[in-house]
Amino acid sequence: MAIKYQFNKTSLTALGKQLKIRQKALPTLKNKESALRAEVKRAKQRSDDLLEELDKTLSSYRNMAALWNEFTPGLISVKDVELEIVKIAGIKTPALKEVIFQVQPFSLFSEPQWYAQGVQILKDLAQIGIESEIYLEKKNLLDFARKKTTQKVNLYEKVQIPGYQEAIRKIKRFMEDEETLSKASQKIVKTRHQEQEEEL
């Protein structure tokens, strides 16, 4: 990215302001990047832990596979998933508030007595699965924001700040050279005037 500037004091002042803005913002951006990196790791770990918990729970009920054949399909379903928005380092992320289930009525007398426990087991499994998906989505959102922040940090650190510093250096050199030339020419003119006055 080429920084546009002119060789004058106005341009020098404007570049100085832009440089200060970027130098002030850089530590904040770096802190945001490291916070996002930690949150991405935490969300991924939580998602993985929930998936592992889901697998273990499913494995523990495998011995009941024959009983699940007696279970009425469609007895329980997820009616709604309520989410809330939580800001992490300025990024809006989803958080599970509540999973609302819809359970079809069934008779405790005519159905097997483990039905009520089976419904609770399915609720728990669905809750774990949904929460894992939400943490995975949270991780993806935070990771995207982290990548954008990293790009901005790199842009400021490796391109813009050195670019502004170089532009300011060039303008200052140009103005110093111009001032030196001006003083030299004034001296020459003054010397000529003195020589002309002496001749008269």
Order of alpha helices (4+ residues) and beta strands (2+ residues): alpha-alpha-beta-beta-alpha-alpha
